[in-house]
Amino acid sequence: MHAHAKKFWSGTPAFRLFLLVAVTALLVTMSGCGPGEEPEKWPAMNLKHGADFRGDGGYLSWVNIMLAWLVFGFWVRTTDWVNTDVQELKLDYRLWNSVVFGSFMLAFVLVWLIPIFWVSWPLLLIAYLTPFIWYVVFRNSKVDNDERVFTPEHLHWLMAYYLAKIGIKIEAQARDKHMKGPDINLVGKGGGDETTDRARTLAARQSEGLRPIRDIVHYGLTSRASAVMLDYTQQSVNVRHHIDGVWHNREPLEREKGDPALEALKILCGLEPKDRQNRQEGTFAAEYDNIEYTGTAVSQGTKTGERALITLVDEKVRMNTLDEIGMRAKTQEQLKDLLNREKGIFILSSMPANGLRTTTNIVLRHTDRFTREFMAVEEESNRFEEVENIPVHTYNAREDKNPVQLMVKLYRMDLNVLVIRDLVDAETTGLVCDGVEAGRLFITTNRAKDCAESLLRVLKLGAPPADVAESVLAVFNQRLIRKLCDACKEAYMPAPQVLQQLGIPEGRIQAFYRPPTQTEEKEVCRECGGVGYKGRTAIFELLEVGDTVRKVMASAPKLDLLRQAAKKDGMRSLQEEGILMVAKGLTSLPELMRILKQ
């Protein structure tokens, strides 16, 4: 969006409120009635004196009111824009604010003395337009052609931009130099206040690298990348996109384009552009396709030059249901039944970057938080998204604190369920086991490859194995996996020996699916950009701890023995769940093998 046009449509709420009462009185005066006059007396009074100062009198003209409000509304918005624009361009803001504001207010007072609408309204319009046009002409003479506003090209672009908002597409002839190229806007963020962020944005726009970094970020977003990696070498800049959890190589950039791009990005984030060695981190915002993304930029010197990682997050995108994360109905029923139990330790786990936080929040939102008393314990520097009806109590690990002190205090309350995100040591784990014995349910998380490893990690904290084995109710583990693109996936018949290895009876399935084989003649799929996969879902394993697992935990807690015991207790493994997804055509066999090897 045009930088100045955006500010044009902003307004100062306090300023609007200040003028609301006054302008309402003005509109009443201009539309056919005067302050303090009783409506039923207006016609008689007008006839008596033989004068008609207010048209026919005795009524409110809604046409007049709307015309006056139109002038007033545009004046408020343009005055606020002038106030911002003069400061950005370093013009004499005292002069221009006085001219634009003072002339209108003077006319505003004079209008009270001219109660004939078709005389007072043009006067008000002239008092608004004259200083505003004067300012536009003056400021346009001080800036480059591409930064001029209300020119035919700029007005055409504005019309195209706003019509596109309602689905009407017309070609825009021109935009300012900061918005040429892809339709994306980068702005400063994280400076602590609006003034600092605006200064960073303006400084970046003075850099020749703004256009290249806009191209880079735009290419990442259109490719569905959650992150863009820029690796600087002496010859070029290697570019990679992180799409659905996998890095993809892109065409390298020339240093002549990559260096200014990184400089503009650092300016935008408030970093030091000339520092190519030390680690730096900052934030910015990207506005694209009516969505605002929060961007994070991290740069670090390397042996070959420098590496920059740009991450892009749409904060509004959030999954809310178990269906959305791909959980089968049978698994959902089993999960909900376990979470309704009165006591025990329920563990949610996954490998890093496999959606554990998202799933934990969804699971918590599906618990009965209205008939049972929930509370949560979290470390101050590792806060999670708040869930309704789960009050959060925090501790500070930097001050050598742990959850124990909080838990002892919370145990004195009427507490049914405690969400403790991390079991940090033997003392905490032992206190949780005591809470289970007292009849409470505990929900916790850890990082593990599968359910068996999750149990082993809890045991390694040092609490008595027999107490932990008796207290654990269930373990839930997940792994994110890419979904095949429905628009381009190809069917094929797997070899009989492959079906045999997977445990699928011959004739049970018609075909497996895989990404399409790319050739020069074949057009790249528009849905997935030629990747063959689009979006991710999760595969789950849910272990309800039985006697077999408890015995192994209490006696010989080894990983292979725990996995065997989990299978005997009836758990369906990640591999088994994944094979089911392959058979349904949701993902491919190579993709399943890839994520199981992680």
ZAMARGU-4260 file (C-alpha; in steps of 0.2 Angstrom, whole numbers, plus 5000, padded with zeros to 4 digits):
<rodrens>
0) 5000/5000/5000 | 5006/5018/4997 | 5015/5024/5012 | 5008/5041/5013 | 4990/5035/5007
5) 4990/5023/5022 | 4993/5037/5034 | 4980/5048/5025 | 4967/5035/5031 | 4972/5036/5049
10) 4964/5048/5062 | 4967/5054/5079 | 4952/5047/5090 | 4954/5061/5103 | 4954/5074/5090
15) 4938/5067/5082 | 4930/5066/5099 | 4934/5084/5103 | 4926/5090/5087 | 4911/5078/5088
20) 4900/5089/5099 | 4904/5105/5090 | 4901/5099/5073 | 4885/5091/5078 | 4879/5109/5083
25) 4886/5116/5067 | 4876/5103/5057 | 4860/5107/5066 | 4863/5125/5063 | 4867/5123/5044
30) 4853/5111/5041 | 4838/5121/5046 | 4836/5124/5065 | 4845/5135/5077 | 4851/5132/5095
35) 4838/5135/5108 | 4823/5137/5096 | 4808/5126/5099 | 4803/5117/5083 | 4784/5120/5084
40) 4788/5139/5085 | 4799/5140/5070 | 4786/5142/5056 | 4776/5155/5065 | 4792/5164/5070
45) 4798/5164/5052 | 4781/5170/5045 | 4779/5183/5059 | 4796/5192/5054 | 4793/5190/5036
50) 4810/5182/5034 | 4816/5165/5030 | 4834/5163/5035 | 4834/5144/5035 | 4825/5138/5020
55) 4808/5132/5024 | 4813/5131/5042 | 4806/5119/5056 | 4815/5103/5050 | 4832/5094/5049
60) 4838/5092/5031 | 4847/5075/5031 | 4855/5079/5014 | 4863/5095/5021 | 4869/5085/5037
65) 4877/5072/5026 | 4885/5085/5015 | 4892/5094/5030 | 4898/5077/5038 | 4907/5073/5022
70) 4917/5088/5022 | 4921/5086/5041 | 4926/5068/5039 | 4938/5071/5025 | 4945/5086/5035
75) 4949/5076/5050 | 4958/5063/5041 | 4968/5074/5029 | 4973/5085/5044 | 4980/5070/5053
80) 4989/5065/5038 | 4996/5082/5035 | 5002/5082/5053 | 5011/5065/5051 | 5018/5069/5033
85) 5026/5086/5037 | 5036/5077/5051 | 5041/5063/5040 | 5047/5075/5027 | 5055/5087/5039
90) 5044/5102/5034 | 5038/5116/5045 | 5025/5106/5054 | 5020/5121/5065 | 5016/5132/5050
95) 5007/5119/5040 | 4997/5112/5055 | 4992/5130/5059 | 4987/5134/5041 | 4977/5118/5038
100) 4969/5118/5055 | 4967/5136/5058 | 4958/5141/5042 | 4945/5127/5044 | 4942/5132/5062
105) 4940/5150/5057 | 4927/5146/5044 | 4919/5134/5056 | 4916/5150/5068 | 4910/5161/5053
110) 4897/5148/5048 | 4888/5151/5064 | 4885/5168/5058 | 4879/5163/5041 | 4864/5152/5043
115) 4860/5150/5025 | 4866/5132/5021 | 4871/5135/5002 | 4881/5149/5007 | 4890/5142/5023
120) 4893/5125/5016 | 4903/5131/5001 | 4913/5142/5012 | 4917/5127/5023 | 4922/5117/5008
125) 4934/5131/5002 | 4941/5133/5019 | 4945/5114/5019 | 4951/5112/5001 | 4962/5128/4999
130) 4975/5125/5012 | 4975/5106/5009 | 4978/5108/4990 | 4991/5121/4994 | 5000/5109/5005
135) 4999/5095/4993 | 5007/5106/4979 | 5020/5112/4991 | 5025/5095/4997 | 5025/5087/4980
140) 5038/5100/4974 | 5050/5094/4988 | 5049/5075/4984 | 5053/5064/4970 | 5040/5060/4956
145) 5037/5043/4963 | 5033/5050/4980 | 5020/5063/4975 | 5002/5061/4980 | 4986/5065/4972
150) 4993/5065/4955 | 4983/5056/4941 | 4995/5041/4943 | 4993/5040/4962 | 4974/5042/4961
155) 4973/5028/4948 | 4984/5017/4959 | 4973/5021/4975 | 4957/5017/4965 | 4965/5000/4959
160) 4971/4996/4977 | 4954/4999/4986 | 4944/4991/4972 | 4954/4976/4973 | 4949/4975/4992
165) 4931/4971/4986 | 4936/4960/4972 | 4937/4972/4957 | 4953/4971/4948 | 4960/4985/4937
170) 4978/4988/4932 | 4987/5001/4942 | 4997/5012/4932 | 5010/5018/4945 | 5015/5017/4963
175) 5027/5025/4973 | 5046/5019/4972 | 5044/5010/4989 | 5030/5000/4982 | 5036/4995/4965
180) 5037/4977/4962 | 5028/4964/4972 | 5012/4970/4982 | 5020/4969/4999 | 5024/4982/5012
185) 5038/4980/5025 | 5038/4991/5041 | 5048/4992/5056 | 5043/4983/5072 | 5050/4980/5089
190) 5057/4997/5092 | 5047/5000/5108 | 5036/5014/5101 | 5028/5019/5086 | 5040/5034/5083
195) 5055/5022/5083 | 5046/5010/5071 | 5041/5023/5059 | 5059/5030/5059 | 5066/5013/5055
200) 5053/5011/5041 | 5058/5028/5033 | 5077/5024/5035 | 5075/5007/5026 | 5065/5016/5012
205) 5080/5027/5009 | 5091/5011/5006 | 5093/5004/4989 | 5090/4987/4996 | 5072/4989/5000
210) 5066/4983/4984 | 5077/4967/4984 | 5072/4962/5002 | 5054/4965/4997 | 5056/4953/4982
215) 5065/4940/4994 | 5051/4941/5007 | 5037/4941/4994 | 5045/4926/4985 | 5045/4917/5002
220) 5027/4920/5006 | 5021/4915/4989 | 5030/4899/4990 | 5022/4896/5007 | 5038/4897/5016
225) 5039/4899/5035 | 5057/4904/5034 | 5070/4910/5022 | 5088/4907/5023 | 5101/4918/5015
230) 5119/4911/5015 | 5132/4923/5009 | 5148/4917/5001 | 5161/4927/4991 | 5152/4923/4975
235) 5134/4923/4978 | 5120/4922/4991 | 5112/4904/4992 | 5093/4905/4996 | 5083/4891/5004
240) 5064/4891/5009 | 5058/4881/5023 | 5041/4874/5017 | 5031/4862/5028 | 5046/4858/5038
245) 5058/4854/5024 | 5071/4865/5017 | 5071/4868/4998 | 5085/4876/4988 | 5081/4891/4976
250) 5091/4900/4963 | 5105/4910/4971 | 5106/4929/4971 | 5120/4940/4965 | 5129/4949/4979
255) 5125/4965/4971 | 5107/4962/4975 | 5109/4952/4991 | 5120/4964/5001 | 5109/4979/4999
260) 5094/4968/5004 | 5102/4962/5020 | 5107/4980/5024 | 5089/4986/5022 | 5082/4972/5032
265) 5094/4976/5046 | 5089/4994/5046 | 5071/4989/5046 | 5074/4979/5062 | 5085/4992/5071
270) 5101/4982/5069 | 5119/4987/5064 | 5120/4985/5045 | 5140/4985/5045 | 5141/4972/5058
275) 5143/4956/5048 | 5151/4945/5061 | 5141/4946/5078 | 5124/4938/5080 | 5110/4951/5079
280) 5091/4948/5080 | 5077/4960/5077 | 5059/4960/5071 | 5048/4968/5057 | 5031/4966/5050
285) 5026/4961/5032 | 5009/4966/5025 | 5004/4955/5011 | 4987/4950/5003 | 4978/4958/5017
290) 4987/4948/5030 | 5000/4955/5042 | 5015/4943/5046 | 5027/4945/5061 | 5045/4944/5054
295) 5060/4939/5064 | 5078/4942/5056 | 5093/4934/5064 | 5110/4936/5056 | 5127/4928/5061
300) 5144/4928/5053 | 5151/4912/5046 | 5167/4905/5039 | 5161/4909/5021 | 5153/4926/5025
305) 5136/4928/5034 | 5120/4919/5037 | 5103/4927/5039 | 5087/4918/5044 | 5070/4927/5041
310) 5055/4919/5049 | 5037/4924/5045 | 5022/4920/5056 | 5004/4924/5053 | 4998/4926/5071
315) 4980/4925/5066 | 4982/4907/5060 | 4977/4895/5074 | 4970/4878/5074 | 4956/4875/5086
320) 4950/4857/5085 | 4957/4840/5086 | 4950/4837/5068 | 4961/4851/5061 | 4977/4843/5067
325) 4972/4826/5059 | 4967/4816/5074 | 4956/4801/5070 | 4939/4800/5079 | 4943/4784/5088
330) 4959/4792/5095 | 4949/4808/5100 | 4937/4797/5110 | 4951/4788/5119 | 4960/4804/5123
335) 4945/4813/5130 | 4941/4798/5141 | 4959/4799/5148 | 4958/4817/5151 | 4942/4815/5161
340) 4950/4803/5173 | 4951/4809/5191 | 4970/4806/5194 | 4986/4802/5186 | 5000/4810/5175
345) 4995/4813/5157 | 5011/4817/5146 | 5010/4825/5129 | 5026/4824/5119 | 5035/4826/5102
350) 5051/4830/5095 | 5056/4849/5093 | 5047/4858/5080 | 5033/4845/5078 | 5018/4855/5084
355) 5018/4851/5103 | 5013/4868/5109 | 4998/4869/5097 | 4992/4852/5101 | 4994/4855/5120
360) 4983/4870/5118 | 4970/4861/5108 | 4970/4847/5120 | 4968/4859/5135 | 4953/4868/5126
365) 4945/4851/5125 | 4946/4847/5144 | 4931/4850/5156 | 4938/4867/5163 | 4921/4872/5170
370) 4916/4859/5182 | 4934/4855/5188 | 4946/4867/5195 | 4962/4869/5184 | 4978/4879/5187
375) 4994/4880/5178 | 5012/4882/5183 | 5025/4889/5170 | 5042/4897/5170 | 5042/4915/5167
380) 5053/4915/5152 | 5044/4901/5143 | 5026/4906/5144 | 5013/4897/5134 | 4996/4903/5126
385) 4984/4906/5139 | 4968/4895/5139 | 4952/4901/5146 | 4948/4895/5164 | 4966/4889/5168
390) 4974/4902/5179 | 4993/4903/5177 | 5006/4904/5191 | 5024/4907/5186 | 5041/4904/5194
395) 5058/4911/5189 | 5072/4898/5185 | 5085/4912/5184 | 5083/4915/5202 | 5086/4896/5206
400) 5067/4894/5208 | 5058/4878/5203 | 5039/4874/5203 | 5039/4865/5220 | 5036/4881/5230
405) 5021/4885/5219 | 5014/4867/5219 | 5015/4866/5238 | 5004/4882/5239 | 4992/4877/5226
410) 4989/4860/5234 | 4981/4869/5249 | 4968/4875/5237 | 4953/4866/5230 | 4963/4860/5215
415) 4957/4846/5203 | 4969/4847/5188 | 4987/4855/5187 | 4995/4859/5171 | 5014/4859/5174
420) 5022/4861/5157 | 5039/4854/5163 | 5045/4842/5175 | 5061/4849/5179 | 5069/4838/5192
425) 5066/4823/5204 | 5059/4834/5218 | 5045/4841/5206 | 5042/4824/5199 | 5040/4817/5217
430) 5028/4830/5222 | 5018/4827/5207 | 5017/4808/5212 | 5011/4814/5229 | 4997/4824/5221
435) 4991/4809/5211 | 4990/4799/5227 | 4979/4813/5234 | 4967/4812/5219 | 4973/4825/5206
440) 4976/4824/5188 | 4992/4831/5181 | 4995/4836/5162 | 5013/4839/5157 | 5024/4839/5142
445) 5042/4834/5136 | 5052/4831/5121 | 5054/4813/5114 | 5053/4803/5098 | 5039/4792/5104
450) 5029/4787/5120 | 5042/4775/5126 | 5056/4788/5126 | 5044/4800/5134 | 5042/4789/5149
455) 5061/4786/5150 | 5064/4804/5151 | 5053/4806/5166 | 5061/4791/5175 | 5078/4799/5171
460) 5074/4814/5182 | 5077/4804/5197 | 5061/4801/5206 | 5058/4783/5213 | 5053/4773/5197
465) 5040/4763/5207 | 5031/4779/5211 | 5032/4786/5194 | 5026/4769/5186 | 5011/4769/5198
470) 5006/4787/5194 | 5008/4789/5175 | 4991/4787/5167 | 4995/4789/5148 | 5007/4796/5136
475) 5003/4805/5119 | 5016/4808/5106 | 5015/4815/5089 | 5025/4818/5073 | 5021/4831/5059
480) 5020/4824/5041 | 5018/4832/5025 | 5002/4829/5015 | 5002/4826/4997 | 4995/4839/4985
485) 4978/4833/4979 | 4980/4843/4963 | 4995/4834/4956 | 4998/4818/4966 | 5001/4802/4956
490) 4994/4785/4959 | 5005/4769/4957 | 5004/4751/4962 | 5017/4746/4975 | 5027/4730/4973
495) 5019/4715/4982 | 5035/4713/4994 | 5032/4732/4999 | 5014/4728/5004 | 5020/4713/5013
500) 5033/4722/5023 | 5020/4735/5028 | 5008/4722/5034 | 4995/4726/5021 | 4986/4711/5013
505) 4987/4710/4994 | 4971/4717/4986 | 4967/4728/5001 | 4972/4744/4992 | 4970/4750/4975
510) 4985/4761/4974 | 4998/4771/4983 | 5001/4790/4979 | 5017/4800/4977 | 5022/4817/4971
515) 5022/4819/4952 | 5037/4815/4941 | 5043/4832/4935 | 5048/4834/4917 | 5053/4849/4906
520) 5036/4848/4897 | 5025/4846/4912 | 5018/4862/4919 | 5023/4865/4937 | 5008/4863/4949
525) 5001/4880/4954 | 4994/4873/4971 | 5010/4867/4978 | 5023/4876/4967 | 5030/4859/4961
530) 5034/4853/4978 | 5022/4839/4977 | 5016/4842/4995 | 5005/4855/5002 | 5002/4858/5021
535) 5005/4846/5035 | 4995/4835/5047 | 5001/4824/5062 | 5002/4806/5066 | 4999/4801/5084
540) 5002/4787/5096 | 4993/4786/5112 | 4998/4774/5126 | 4987/4770/5140 | 4999/4764/5153
545) 4995/4746/5158 | 5002/4733/5169 | 5015/4727/5157 | 5023/4745/5155 | 5022/4748/5174
550) 5032/4733/5178 | 5046/4738/5165 | 5046/4755/5172 | 5048/4750/5190 | 5061/4736/5187
555) 5071/4738/5171 | 5067/4755/5162 | 5076/4753/5145 | 5070/4760/5129 | 5068/4744/5119
560) 5059/4735/5133 | 5047/4750/5136 | 5043/4749/5117 | 5039/4731/5118 | 5029/4733/5133
565) 5019/4747/5125 | 5015/4736/5111 | 5009/4722/5122 | 4998/4735/5131 | 4989/4738/5115
570) 4997/4754/5108 | 4997/4758/5089 | 5014/4765/5085 | 5018/4780/5074 | 5024/4768/5060
575) 5007/4759/5061 | 4997/4776/5061 | 5008/4782/5046 | 5005/4767/5036 | 4987/4769/5038
580) 4989/4787/5031 | 4999/4781/5016 | 4985/4768/5012 | 4972/4782/5012 | 4983/4792/5000
585) 4985/4807/5012 | 5004/4805/5011 | 5018/4795/5003 | 5028/4781/5008 | 5045/4790/5006
590) 5038/4805/5017 | 5033/4792/5031 | 5051/4785/5030 | 5058/4802/5031 | 5049/4808/5046
595) 5052/4791/5055 | 5071/4792/5053 | 5071/4809/5061
</rodrens>
